[in-house]
Amino acid sequence: MSSTKRILIVSNRLPVKIQDNEGEFTYQNSEGGLATGLSSVYQQGDNIWIGWPGAVVADNQKLKVIGALEERKLHPVFLTEEEVSDFYEGFSNETIWPLFHYFPSYAQFEPRYWDVYKSVNEKYAEIILNIATKDDVIWIHDYQLMLLPSLIRKKLPGVTIGFFQHIPFPSYEIFRLLPWRKEILCGILGADLVGFHTYDDTRHFIDSVTRILGNTAIANELMVEDRKVVIDAFPIGIDYEKFHKLSEDATVRRNERKLKKLINNNKLLISIDRLDYSKGILHRLKAFRLLLERYPDLKGNIRLIQLIVPSRDNVAQYKELKEEMNRMVTDINGDFGTFSWQPIHHFYRSFPVNLLSTLYKAADVALVTPMRDGMNLVCKEYVASKVDKKGVLVLSEMAGASRELSEALMVNPNDIWDFCEKIYAALEMPEAEQKRRMTSMQDVVSKFDVFTWVKNFTERLEEVKEQQLSLSTRIINFETRSKIASQYQKAAKRLILLDYDGTLVPFQNNIYSAVPDAPLLNLLEKLCNDPLNKLVITSGRDYKTLNTWLGHLNAGMIAEHGAWYRTLDGQWHNRRDLNNEWRNEVYNVMDVYARRTPGSYIEEKSYSLVWHYRRVEEGLGELRARALMDDIKHFIADHGLQLLQGNKVIEIKSMAINKGKAAKRWLEKDDYDFIMAIGDDHTDEDTFKAMPSSAVTIKVGNSPSSAIYTLNSYKEVRNFLSVLANEEMPGEQNMLRKAIISDVQWPRN
C-alpha cells in the first residue's frame, strides 16, 4: 500500500489485553497472530488501530484509557455491558458463529441481538468517521463488523475499504437461513476488496450475493452500483520465524527433555483447541478410543496431551460440551489406563507460548481436526516448530489450512474409523517420510507467513482501487454528459443507434413482457421527431415483435442481429443469402435441454434459434447452458454458424449476421457529424467496432467493452437520452439542460 496513505485497522478487539484492577487498568500487548502480522502496519507513520479494549470502562475512566492507548497508536471504542452481551456474546457468537460454522440448530435468531449489532456497528462507524478522511485506507476485520463497510461508504464514498473475514462463509443454503441476510451482504459490499481464507468461502459469498441480491458476477468480481468489488482468497499465515526460533530456545529444549522423561519416552500426540463445538473435540476422543481398542499394543506406549483453552462454558452448548468431554476423557483413562500409564493428559487452561512451543517440538503427532474452521493456525505453528523435521500432522479436511498443507494426513472428523487409521498411520510413519512431508509443509508455511498475507491483501486492495479509478474515467458523469450534450446540440446530422433489451428496458423472465412503456415511447418519439436525428433500434429480437411494439415510430430498425432491417419508409428487408438448412439439427439438440430443464424454452426466429433459461433455477441454468454449448459447438463450427451467449440466453445464428454489418448500411447512406451507439451485451460490440473513432459509444454495464463510455443501467440510459432530447428532467438533469443552453458553468461531481 502506498506509503502516503494512512491505514486505519478496525477490528472488534484491540491488540491489547486490558484488565481492570479496582479502577486501575493494566495493558499487555496480545501475542495473537493477527496482532503480530498487523503490528508491522499500524505502528508505521500515522496508522492506527480502532477497536474495543476488551473491558467495560466507566465514564470517569475513559479519558485515562484513551491516553494510555493512544501512546500505543490504538483508538478505543467503548461498549456498555448490554452491548457486550447482545452484540458480541449475542448476535456475533450465538447467531453468526454457529451458522457460519455449519451448526444452524445452535443459532439464535433474536431480533434484540440484531438491533444491538446494528447499533454497535453504527457506533464504530461514527468513531471512524470522526477520524477518517477520503484519502485513508480502512481495513475492517471479521464477522462482528459486517455492516461497517457500507456504513462508512455512505459517508465517505471515495474512501478505500478492505474487509477480511477470519471465519468461514457458509454455503447459500445455510446463509439464507439468516433473517438479516440482505443487510449483511449489503454491509460487506461497501468494501472495495473482500477477503476470505479459502476459495470455497469466496465462492459461497459470491453465490449468496448473486442469488439473494441479484448482482452480476464476472469471475471473482461483483458490480455494486458503479463500483467493482473484488472477492478473493488470502490464506492467513503465522510468524514463522518466531515459532521456528522459539523451538531452538534453551528453555524450550530443556522443557522438551523434561517432558520426554515425564512420559517415559512414549510417543506423544497433542491437540490444542479452544472449547468450542466447531473444533471436533468429541469426534477426536472417539477416534482415540477406537485406536486403543483396535491396536492394544499401543497401550502403555502412547500418550495424548489434550489442551483446551476455556471459552464461554456458561453457555448451554459449551457447558454440555465440556461435561461430555470430561466424561469421555475419564472413561478412556478408566477403561484403558493402568497404575503407571494414563492415555490422556487433559488440561483445561491456557499455556504460555514457550510451553506451547515445548509441546509442538516434543509431539510426534499433532491432531488438528475441527468440524469447521476458517483457517486454524495451530497446525502451522506445529509445522514451524519442527526444526528437526520429524513429526506428523493429522489435519481435518474442514480446516482452511488443509488447502495449503496437502502433505498432512487428511481426515474427515465425522469418519471415526478412517480417523483412527490415520492416527495409527501417523504413529507408524517412517522417519524419512515424515521429513519429506514436513519439509514440503515448512516451505509453504515459511513462504506464506502472516507478513506475506498482510502484503498480499494491501497490495491487492491498492490494485482494485486503481482499477476502479480507471473504470470511473469511462463512466458518464456530469462533466462528460455536458460534453456529449454540447456535441449533440451543435450537430446538424445525427445518427443514434440504440439496442433494446437491457438498454432501453430491463430484462424480463418472459421475453414478451418487455413491452415499451409510455415514458419510453414518449422519449423515442421525441428523438424521432427531431428532424436532425436519424434513430435506429438495433436488436436481436424478431422483426415482427419489434414492428408490433415500435413500428409506429419514424425510426430505422435492425432485427435478429441484422438478418432483417427496416428502412425509414417502414419497409422490412431480409438477407437473401441466408439459409436455414441447419435449423432442424440445432433445434433437436436445444429441445433435449428444454425438456430436461424446467423453465427453459426455445425461441424461433427467421434465421436463428435461441435457448432461454432466465426462468431456470439459479445455477442449474448455467450448468445446462455449459452442457448445451459443449454439445453444439462442434456442429456449428462446420456449418458457418456462431454461438452467442447473452444474458440468460444462448443463440445460434449465421456468422454472416451481426449488428455491426447492419449498422454500416446507415453509416454509408449519409455523412453524420454526430454518431452515437448504445448497447449492453457482446452482440453490441460489433456495432461499437463498426463506428468511426469520432462516434460516442456507450456500454450499459461494466463488463469489458470496446465502447468509450459506460452507463450502469437502462434507467441511466433513459435519463441520458432525456437530457439530449431536452426533456424537462428533475434535479441534475434539468440543471444540465439549462447549463448547456445558457453556457452556464456548473461545478463538477
N, C-alpha and C positions, 0 to 999 in steps of 0.2 A: 504494500500500500504506500502511496506517495507520502514522503516524509512531511510534506506541507499540510497534510490532512490530520486534524485531531481525531483520535479514535475514542469513542465512549463505549466501554464494555458494560453491558447490562445483564444481570442475572438475578435470580431470586435471592441468593445469598452472596454477601461479600466474601472475599477470600481470607477472612479472619475468623478466629474463634473468639467470641466476646462473652465474658461471664460477668454477672452482676453479683458482687460480694457485698451485700448490705449497702448498696449505693455507690460502691467503688467498682469501677469496671476495669477488667484486665483484658489485654488483647494479645492474641497469638496468631501468627500467620498460619494459614492452612497448608497442609502438605499434600493436598489432593492434586491429581494430575492436571485438571483444568486450571487450577490456580498456578501451578508450576509453568504450564505452557503459556498462559496469558500474561504471566508476570513480565515476560520479555516485551509485551506490547504496552500494557497500561503504565509501566514505570518509565516509559520513554516520553520525552517532551512534555506536552500539556495533556497527555492522555489521562483518563480517569476511569475508575470502575464504580458503577452505581448498583446498589442492591440493599437488601435488608441485612442489618448487622447480626441477626440471629438471636436477639433478645428484645423483650418489650421494655422500652425506655420511658421513664416518667418525663413529663414536660419540663420539669426543672433541671433535668439532666441532659437534655438533648443538645444544647449548645456545647457542653463539655465533650460529649461523644463526637459531635461534628468536628470539633477542633482536633481531637485525637486522631480521628480517621483521615481528616484532610492531610495530616502530616504523612500519611501512607498513600496519598493520592486516591483515597476512597471517599465516596459520597453516599451517605446512608439514606435509605427510605424507611421511615419508621412505621411500624404496623402495630395496631392495637391487639389485645388478646383475642377479641372476637374475629378480627381479620386473620390472625394466625390460625385460629380454629377452623373458620369456614373457607378461607381462601387456600391455605396451604394444606392443613390436615383434611379439610373437607373436599372441595372440588378437585384440587390438584391430585391428592393421594387417595381419595375414596371414589372419585369418578374417573378421572383421566388415567391414573396409573393402572388400575385393574383392566380397564377397557383396552388401553393401548398395549398391554401385555397379554391380551387374549384370555382374560378372566372376566367376561362380561357379567357373569352371575354375581360377582362381587361388587360391581359398580353401583353406586347410589346416585340416582338422578334427582337430586334435591334442588328445587328452584332457589332456595335461600343460598345454597352454596354458589350457584351460578351468579346470583346478584352480587354477592361479595367478591367473587372472582372478577367480575366486570369492574367493580368499583376500585379494587386494588390495582388492576391494570391501568385504570384511569389515573390513579394516584401516581404510579410510576411515570406515566406519560406526562403528567403535569410537572413533575420534578425534572424530567429530562428536557422538556420544552423550555424550562426556565434557564437551562444551561446550554442547550444545543443551538447551533446555527446551521443554516442550509449548507455550509461548506464542511460540516463534520461528517465522520463515518460513525454510524451507530450499529454496534454488533450485539444483538439480543440472543440470549441463550435460554432454551428449554421450555418445557410444556407449561410451566407456571405463568408464562408471559406471552401466550399465543395471540392475544388480542392487541398487544402493544405495537407491532409494526404498522398496522393500519391506523391506530390512534395517532401515531407520530406523523404518518404520511399525510393525513388530512390537514395538519397544521404546517408541516414543512414538506411540500410536495416534491421539491427537488433534492432533498437530502438523500444520502447513500445509506441504505439499511440492509444489513445482513441478518439472517435468522438461522440459528442452528438448533436442531432437535437432538437431544442426547439419549432419548429413549426411542423404542420402535414406533413407527407409524403403522397402524393396523390396516388390514385389507378393507376394501369398501364395505363388504358385508358386515364387518364388525363396527367400523366407524359410523355407518349410517344409523346405528342404534342410538347415537348421541342426539338428544333433542336439539342441542345448540350447534349442530354440525356446520350449518352455513356460516354462522357468526365466527366459528373457529377458523374455517378455511379463509374467509374474507380477511380475518385478522392477520393470519400468516402471510397472505398475499400482498400485504402492504410492503413487504421486503422486496429488494431487488434480486437477492440471491437467497435461496432456501436450501440449507444443507442437512443431510442425514448421514448416518454411518454407512448404510448399505444401499445398493441399487434397488433391492426389494422395497425398502422404505420409500425411495423416490418414486418407484412405480406405483405403489399403493397411494401415495399422496396425489400424484397426477391423475390417477384413475378416479379418486374421490372428487377432485376438482372438476374434471370433465363431466362426471355423471351427476353431481349434485348442483354445481354452479353453471355448467354448460359452457365453460370457457374452452377455447380451441387450444389443443396442444400439438406442437410440432417437435418430435423427439422429446427432449427434456426442457422445452421452453413453453411457457404459457403466456398468452396475451391477456393482460389485465387492463382494460380500458386502452390507454395509449402507451402502456409500458410493457416491455418484455421482461418477464420474471423467469429466471433460470432455476431449475431444481436439479441438484447434483449430489453425488455421494462423496463424502470426505471422511474416511475411517480415521478416528482419533487414535493417537499413539500415546506412549508414555515417555518419561525422561529416561531413555535407555541408558545413558552413561551413568546416571545417578545409581540405578539398581545394579548395573554391571560392576561399578567400582565399589559400591557398598558391600557386595558379596565377597570382596577381597579384603575388607577391613579386618584388622586384627581381632577386634571384639567379636565380630560375626563368625570368624573362623574358630575362635575359642569356644563360642557358644555351640557351634556345629559339633565340635568334638564332644562336648558335654552331652549334647542331645543324643548323639550316636551311642555313647556309652550308656546313657539312661535307658534307651530302648533295646539295649543288648545287641546292637548292630542288626536288628530286624530291618527288613525292607520297609521304608516309610512312605505312606501315602498321605497327602494333605488335601483338605478342602477348606476354602476361606470364603465366607459369604456373609452378607447382611441378612438378618432374619426377614425373609420375605417369601411369599408363596410362589413368586416367579423364579426362584433360584433352584427349584428342583431338589430340595434337601431330602424330602421323604423318599423320592424315587431313588436317590443315590444310596440311602440307607438300605432300601430293599435290595438293590443290586449288590451291595456289600454283603448283606446276609446270604443271598443266593451264592455268592462267591465262596463263602465259608462252608456252605452246605455241599457245593459241588466239588470243592477241592480241599478235602480235610487235611491234606499235607501242608496247607498254608497256616494252619493253626499253630500258634507259637512262633511264627516266622515273619509275620507282617503286622503292622500297626497303622491305624488311621488316626491322624490328628485332625479333628474337626473343629475349626474356629468359626464361631457365629457371632457377628457383631450385633449387639442389641438394637432393636428398632421397633417402636410403636407396639410393644407387646401388651398394651392396654386395650388395643383394638381387637374386636372379636376374632377376626380371621387370623391375626398374628398370634393371639393368645392360644387359640386352638392349635395352630401350627407348632408353637413352642411346646405345648403339652404333649402333642403326638410325637414330636421329635425326641423329647426327653424319654418318653415311654419306649420308643424304638431303640434308642441308644442303650437304655437299661436292659431291655430284653436281649439284645445282641450280646452285650457283655455278660449277662447272666447265663445265656444259653451256650456260649462258646468259650468264655474266659476260664482261666484257671487261677490258682492261687498266685502263680508267678507271672501270669501273662493276661493282659487286657487288650482286646482287639481295637476298641475305640477310646481315644482320649478326647473328651469333649470339653470345649472351653466356650463359655457364653460371655465374652467380653472383647474389648479391643486390645490389640497388641501394638506397641510402638514399632516404627518402621524397621529398626535394627533387628527386632525379634522376628518380624515378618521375613526379613532378608535371610535370617538363620533358617527358618522353615523352608523357604524357597530353595536355598542352597543344599539343604540336607535331604530334601524329598526325592525319592526315586520316581514317584509318580504324583502328578497333580491332577485332581479331579475337578474340572470346571464345567459343570453340567446343568446350566439353568434351563428352565422350561421356555424362557424367552428373555432375551437381553439385547439392549441396543448395541452394545459393543462387548463389555466385560474386559477390564484391564488387568485383572488378577493373572490371567493366562499369559499376558505379555510381560508382566513383572516376573513371573516364574521363568519364562524363556530368557529374559535379560540377565537373570541371576545365575544361570548355569554356565559359569566360566569354564568348567571342565567339559562342557557339552554333553554330560551324561544326565539322563532323566527323560521321562516320557510324559507328554501332555495328553490327557484324555479330555476331549472337548465336545461340548454339545453342538449339534448342527444348528440349534436355535439361537446361539450366541452370534452377534455380529462379527466377532473376531474369527469365526470359522471360515469366513470368505477369504481371509488372508493367510491363516495358519493351516494350510492344507496338509502339512506333514504331521499334524496331530492325529491321534486316533479318534475318529469321529463317532459319536453316539447319538441316537435318538433317546432321550431320557425316558420316554414312555415305553421303550422296548427293553424291559428289565433283563431279559435273557441275553440279548446281544450286549447290553451294557456290562453285564457280568463277565462275558467272554472277552470284551475289550480290556477290562481291568486286568484279567489274567494274562492277556497277550502283552500288556504293558509291563507287567511284572517279569515276564519271561523274555522280553525283547533283548537280543544280543547287543552288546555294548557298541559294536560298530554301527549297527542300525540306529541306535539311539543317537550317536554322534552325527550321523548323516542327516537325520531328521532335524535335530536341534540346530545344526549349523545352518540349514536352509531357513528355519524359522527365525533365527537370530539375524540373518541377512535382511529379512523383511522388517522385523521389529526395529532394528537399528536404523534402517533407511527411512522408514515412515514413522518417525518419532513424533512427539507432541509438537515440537517446534516446526517440523515439516507440515504438520496439519494446520497450524496457525498460518504459515506462509502460503500454503496452497489455497486456503479459504480466502484470505485477504487479497491475494493476487487475482483470484477468480472474481471476487467482488469488484475489483477495480476494472477488470476486463468487461464485466457486464455493464457497468456504468458507462464505460466508453462506447459500448455497442448501443446503449440506449441513446446517448447523445448523438451518435451517428444517425440513428433512426429518426431522431427528432428533427434533424435537418430536412427530412423528406416530408414530415407532417405539415399539412397546410394550416399554418397558424394565421393570426391576424395580419401580420405583415405580408405573408405570401398571398393570402386572399386579396389583399389590396392590390398587389402587383398583377395578379391574374385578371382581376376585375377591371383594372385600368386598361390592360391589353384588349380585353373583350369590348369595353366601351369605345375604344378608338378604332376597332376593326370595321371594315366595310363589307367583308365577305367572311362568314364564319361557317365552319363545319364542326358539328358536335355529334360524336358517336357515343351512344350510351348502351351499355349492357342492361339487361332487365333483372333477372333473378339475382338476389344478393347485392345488387347495385341500386336499383330503384325500389325494390320491395324485399321484404325478408323472406327467407326460405320457409316453406310450409311442408308439413308432413304429407298433405295431399297436394300434389303439384297443381291441381286445378283450382286450389283455394287462393292462389297468389294473384287474384283479380286486382287490377289497379283501383285504388280508392279515389274518392273525389278530389282530395288535395293534390294527389299526384297527377291526375288528369288535367286539373287546372294549371298546374305548373308546366306540364308538357305542352298544353295548348298555348300558353303564354310564350314559350320558347319558339314554337312553330309559327305563331302569328307574327313574330318579328321578321320583317322582310329581309333583314340582313343575315338571318340564320338558315342553315340547312341542317335539319335534325335527322339522324339515322339511328334507329333502335337496332342493336346487334344482339342476337340471342341464339341459344341452342334450341329453343322451343320450336314446335312445328308451326308452319306458316298459317294454318287455319286458326289456331288458338290466338296467335298474335293479331291476325286480321280481325277476329271477333272482339278482342279487347281494345285494340289501338287503331283499327282500320279507319276510323273517322278522322284521325289526325292527318295534317298535311306534312307527313314525315316519310322518309325512306325507311326500309326495314331489311334486315338480314335475318333469315330464319334458318334453323338447323345448321348453324355454323357457316352458312354460305351456300348450302345446297339450293336455297331459294332466296330471292331478293325481290323487293318491291320498289319500283321507281315512284317518283313524286306524283305521277299521273294515276297512281292507285293500282297499276297492273303488276301481277306477280309473274316472275320468270324463274325457271329452274335450269340447272346444269344438264345439258343434253348428253354429256359424255359419261354420265354415271350409270352404273348398273347395280342390280340387286341380286345377282346370282348367288351371293354368299349368305343371304339372309336366313334361309331355312336352317343351315347347319349351325349358325351362331345362335339363332333363336332356340333351337333344341337344347343347346348347352345351357343357355340362360334359363330356360324353362325348368331344367333339372334343379337349379339352385332356387328358383322362385317357389317351386313346390316343396323344397326342403327347408325353406326359411320363412317362417310366419312373418307377415308384414311387408315382405318384398314383392315387387311386381315388375312387369316388363312394359315399357312404353315403346310403341312402334311409331317411327317417323318415316318420311318418304324414303330417306336414304341412310337411315341409321337406326340402331336398336339401343335402348337404354335400360339398364337394370337398376332399379331404385331400391334403397334399403334404409331410408330415413325413418321409417316406422318400425324397424327391426330393433330388438333389444341391443343396448349398447354393448359393444364387444363382440357379440355374435355376428352383427352385420359386417364388422371389419374382418372377422375370421372368414366368413363366407366370401367376402369380396376378394380377399387374397387368393383363396382357393379357385374362384372363378377366373381370375386373371391368369393364374398358373395353367388352368385347363385350356384357356383360349388363346394364349399368346403365340403358340406355335402356328396355329391356323391362320391368324390374322397376318403374321409375317409373310406368309406365302401368297396372300391374296391382296396385297396392297392396301391393307386396312390399318387404321390407327385406333389404339385403345386410349380413351380419355378417362382419367379418374377425377371426378369432380366432387362437389360437396354431397356426400352420401349417394353418389351415382357412379355407375361405370357405363360408358358409352362407346360403342363400336361404330366407326364411320370410315368412309374412304379417305385415304391420305391426301387426295386431291382437294378435299374441302377444308378450308379454315377461314376464320373471320378476317384474318389479315388480307388474304387474297380478295375476299369480297369487298373489304373496305377500300381497296385500291380503285375499285370502279368509281367511287365518288371522288377520290383524290385526283383521278385522271380527267374528270369532267370539267374542272374549273380550277382557277388559282385562288387560293384562300389566304387571307392574311391573319386568320386566327383558326387554329385547328385544336380540338380537344377530344380526347378519348378517355372514357371511364369504364372500368370493369373490375370484377372481383376474383376470377379464377384463372387457371393456367390457359384456358382457351382464349382469354383476352390478351394473353401475352403476344399472340400472333398479330393482333391489332396494334398493340403498342410498338412492336418491331417494324410494322409497316408504315408507321408515321414518320414524317420528316423530323429532323432534330429540333426544329423550332416549335413543334407541337407540345401542348400541355397534356401529358399522360398521367393518369391518376389510378392507382391501385386501391381498391377497397379492402381493408385488412392489412396485416403487417407481415405477410409471408414474403419471401424473396421475390423480387419483380424487376423487370426492365423499365417499369414506369418511373417517372421522375419524382412524383409526389404520392402521398398516401392519405386516405381518409379512413376512419375507423369503422364506419357503418353506413347502411343505406340512409339512416336519418341525417348523418352529416352530409351525404351527397345531396339530399334534398335541400338542406339548408344552404349549401354552397350554390346550387343551381338557382335557388330563390334569390340569392344576392345578385347573381348575374342577370336574372330576369327582372331586377328592380322591383321585386315584390316588397310590400311593407312587412318587415320581419321585426319581432320584438328584440329588445336588448342589443347585443353586439352587432348582429347582422344589419339591423336598421341603421346603427351608427356608421357602419362601414359603407352602406349605400350612400348615405348623406356625405360621408367624407370623400368618396370618390367623385361625386357630382360637384362638390364645392371646393375640392382640393384642400380641405382642412387636414392638417397633420395630426393624427391620433397617436397616442403612445403605444409602444409595442407591448406584447404579452409579457 
